[in-house]
Amino acid sequence: MPMKCNIDRRGQQYRALWGVANLIGAVVCVCMYFFSPWPATGWVITAVLLFLCGVLGLFEACFSWCALRAMKIKTPW
């Protein structure tokens, strides 16, 4: 099943913004893990999840495709 364009320019910008914000959050979590006086595996788990969400957001923005809308879930953007 091919991916069809299901979001407009505003939705692309929203997903790109959140994708970049998640990637920045992942970098911050990795820095907290290495430079914090109390390193914990929670920082690593959070960094991995933020990284995956960021990559998904950028993928959706690049291809004008939203996974939730593909599953018939309405989103505001």
Phi, psi and omega in degrees: 000118181286152177280128178256148177296120181230012174225156180265188183298322179297319177294322177297314181296320179298313181292324177294318179298313179291328176296315178293320179298320178293320178294321177295319176299323178295319178296319179298318179295321178295318177297320178296324179295316184280325188253359180278147177290344179235074179294138180219157180291343177300325177296319182291315180298316179296320179297318180295316179295317178296321179297314180297318177295322178295317179295319178298317179298318178291324176298314179297320180293319182293323185257008180052043185226136179242126181296320180294319179292330177294334177266015177068028175261124182285134175238152182290338181242000000 
